Amino acid sequence: MTKPQGNNACRFAARPPLVTLSPYHLITLSVSLCLCGVAFGGVPEAGKYFAIKVVDEQTGRGVPLVELKTTHSVRHYTDSAGLVAFYEPGLMGQEVFFHVKSHGYEYPKDGFGYAGVRLQVIEGGHAEIKIKRLNIAERLYRVTGGGIYRDSVLLGQPVPIEQPVLNGLVFGSDSVLNAVYQGKLFWIWGDTNWPRYPLGNFNATGATSRLPGDGGLDPPVGVNLTYLVGENGFAKGMAPVPGEGPTWLDALVTLPDASGRERLLAAYAKIRPGTSMECYERGFVEYNDEKQLFERIGQFDVNAPVFPAGHPLRVKVGEQAYFYFARALPLVRVQAKRASYLDITQCESYTCLKEGTRAEEPQIDRDEQGKVRYAWRRDTPPLGCKEQNDVIKAGHLKPDEALVQAQDVDTGKAIVVHGGSVYWNEYRGRWIMIALEAWGASMLGEVWYFEADTPVGPWVYGRKIVTHDTYSFYNPKQHPEFDQDGGHAIFFEGTYAETFSGNPTPTPRYDYNQIMYRLDLADARLVLPVAVYDLSDDTASCRFATGRELRADGKPRLVAFFACDRSGAGLIPVWAENASGGGVRLFVQGAASAPSALPAATFYALPPDGDPNRPTVVGLYEVTSADGKQRSYTTATREAARPGFTRAEQPVCYVWRNPLSPAMQFALHEAAAK
C-alpha cells in the first residue's frame, strides 16, 4: 500500500515475552510508588485541580489539542472538551504564565512576543481562554486512543462517550476505513498500540458504532465505539492472514452474496517485517460474522496494474452502479457486484495511457489530430500526481493535458494530493474532495478542500482547511453518514502522528490517533470557482452553464473558464441574454446596456473595474464580428482573437483561468448512487 502507516509498521518485530513479577516484587513496587507519592491517594481530588478551558472564540466550543506550557517547560494538552486539569505542587496559589499554542489556532502575543496568558492558579478554581481559529475546519475531538476525556474525568465533568479514558486497551491507531454494515458503522483502523508493550496489533483493529439518528451520538459530540476485543480485553487482530508481517486492509465495501445476504469485503496487503514496508502478497478477505474475523478468500498478483484501493464511493453511470475508489482522486472503478469486485481483470482506471501499457514506459492515447484522450481502461494503471508529473517531465504529456490540475485558488501553486476521500454533497450539488497535500507547509500535515462536477474532475481550484506545524495529519477521510443540514456541515478524521513530520517530540496521548473535524460548506472562504462549460454548437457564439445547470445527458463538455456559482465577498453576478445575432450577450451588475428584468445569474465573477492581481485570474472579453451580428467571449489575448473578429478593450469581468487543454472534456452523467 502507498499510504503512510505510522511507527508500528516501521518497527514490527517479534514481541518478547512479558515479565511476570513475584508477590515480593509487587509489594516492593507498591511501596516504592507510595514513597514517590503517586499511589493510593497521590492523585488530588477533583476539587483540588485548577480547571483551564480553552474555547474557540468563534463557536465557544472547547478546543482539543491546545498546548499550555509553563515557563519551566511543563506541558499540558487540552482533552477533547478543551480542558486541562492543572495541579502542580509548589505552583498552587501562584500566578503562572502559560504559553498557548495549537495547530491552526493562534493566541495574541504580548509586547515581548510571547503568545500566552498569566493565571492565578488556585485549588478548585477555573479559567477560560479564548483562542482564534485560523483553520477553516473546526477541530472537534479525538476518536481513538487513551485519555480522550482524561482531564474532564479528573475535574469531575460530564463526558459524552461511554469509555472516556481507555477503550479496548487502545493507545493509538493508524488510518481509518469504515462502511455501513448491518445497520451500524463498521470501523477498521490499521496498526494499533496498546499499554503493555510498544508493539501491539498489526492485523487491523475493528469496532462498531450506532448511526446518528439510530442511537448514535450527534456527530459534533462524539462517537461511541464498541471495539471487537480478544480474551485479554485488547482490540484483536481482525485480519489474521497467514504470513509474516502486518496485514493492511483497504477498499472496504458491502455487497450481497449469491443468497442476497449482505457481506463485508476488503482488499488486503501483507507487509514484510522491517522498515522497507514492502508488500509481498495481495488478495481479498471477507468478514465472518460468527468468528468476528476477516478470512482470506482470494489472492491476486502483487504487481497488478489496477485493483480496488482507497475509499469507495457509489456512482451510478446510466443504469449501472459502480464503486469508484479514491486515494484522494477516484481514478479506479469496478462494477458494484461481488464477482466484479473480486476479479481484478474487471477493474478499470481513468487514464490517458493506452490500454495495457504502463507508466514506466508510457504510451499516451491520442486521436488523429494528436489530442490526448482519457477513458476507462482495464489492465492499465491510473496516473496519480507523482506519476503524472514524471510523464510530463519526460515529455510524453503537456502540462495542460494533465487530468489532475489541483492548485491553490489564490496563488496557483500546484497541490500534490496524496490521500483523501471523495463523496457526493447534496448542498453543493457536486462531488467534494478532502485531500492531503504532500510536501506542503508541513510534509504531510496540510488538508485541502476541492469540488468537481464528476468524480474524475475537473479538480482544479481548492482551499486549505487544516494546517499543522511540523506534524503529520495523513489519510483524511470524510464520513458522509455524518453529514448535517442537507450537507452544509461535513465531518472528517485523519491520522495525527509525528511519523514523517520531522518533529522529534510526539504529542502525549494524541500522537498516532484519529482526530475529527467539522467543515461548514457555507463558509464564505469555501466559495470557489467551478467549471463553466461552453454549450455552443459552433465556434461563432457562446452559451454558458455551470455543471449544476446542465442535464446529465452524457455529452462531453468543454470547460470555457472557471467562475463561482454562488455569491461571495467581492463577487458580482453575471447574466446572459439571448442576442439577436445568435448566442448570448453577457451583462454585469450596473452595466448601462443591461435589460431591466434580469434572470438568475449565470455565474459570479470579479468586477471589471477591479484589480484582481492574482495569478489565477484572467479577463473575460467580448469578441464581435465585423458586421456586429456575431459575438462570443474569450479569455485569450488580443493577438489570439479570431480573424475578422474584434476583441473589446475592457473585460466584461474577471474569471479564473482554465488550465486544461481544449481537448479535455467531461461527461456529466455520473451521479451519486443511492
RACOR-V510039 format. One line per field, one symbol per residue. ss: DSSP state (a for helix, b for strand, c for the rest). burial: b if it has 9 or more other ideal C-beta (glycine too) atoms within 8 Angstrom, else e. Layout:
ss = ???
burial = ???
This chain:
ss = ccccccaaaaccccccccccccaaaaaaaaaaaaaacccccccccaaacbbbbbbbcccccbccccbbbcccccbbbcccccbbbbcccccccbbbbbbbbbccbbccbcccccbbbbbbbccccbbbbbbbbccccbbbbbcccccccaaaaacccccccccccccccccbbccbbbbbbccbbbbbbccbbbccbbbbbcccbbbbbbcbcccbcccccccccbbcbcccccbcccccccccccbbbbbbbbbbcccccbbbbbbbbbbcccccccbbbbbbbbbbccccbbbbbbbbccccccccccbbbbbbbccbbbbbbbcccccbbbbccaaaaccaaacbbbbcbcccccaaaccbcbcccccbccbbbbccccccaaaaaaaaacccccaaacccccbbcccccbccbbbbbbbbbccccbbbbbbbbccccccccbbbbbbbcbccbcccbbbbbbcccccbbbbbbbcaaacbaaacbbbbbbbbbcccccccccccccccbbbbbbbbcccaaacccbbbbbcccccccccbbbaaaccccccbbbbbbbbbccccccbbbbbbbbcccccbbbbbccccccccccccccbbbbccccccccccbbbbbbbbbcccccbbbbcccaaaccccbbbcccccbbbbccccccccbbbccbbbcc
burial = bebbbbebbbbbeeeeeeeeeeeeebeebbeebbeeeebeebeeeeebbbbbbbbbeeeebbbbbbbbbbeeeebbbbbbbbbbbbbbeebbeeebbbbbebbbbebeeeeeeebbeebebebebebebebbbebbbbbbbbbbbbbbbbbbbbbebebebebbbeebbbbbbbbbbbbbbeebbbbbbbbbbbeeeebbbbbbbbbbbbbbeeebbebeeebbbebbbeeeebbbbbbebeeebbbbbbbbbbbeeeeeeebbbbbbbbbbeeeebebbbbbbbbbbeeebbbbbeeebeeebebbbbbbbbbbbeeeeebbbbbbbbbbbbbbbebebbbebebbbbbbbbbbebbbeebebbeeeeebbbbeebbebbbbbbebbbbbbeeeebeeebbbbbbbbbeebeebbbbbbbbbbbebbebbbbbbbbbebebbbbbbbbbbbbbbbbbbbbbbbbbbbeebbbbbbbbbeebbeeebbbbbbbbbbbbbbbeeeeebebbbbbbbbbbbbbeeeebbbbbbbbbbbeeebbbbbbbbeebeeeeeebbbbbbbbeeebeebbbbbbeebebebbbbbbeeeeebeeeeeebbbbbbbbeeeeeeebbbbbbbbbbeeeebbbbbbeeeeebeeebebbeebbbbbbbbebbeebebbbbbeebe
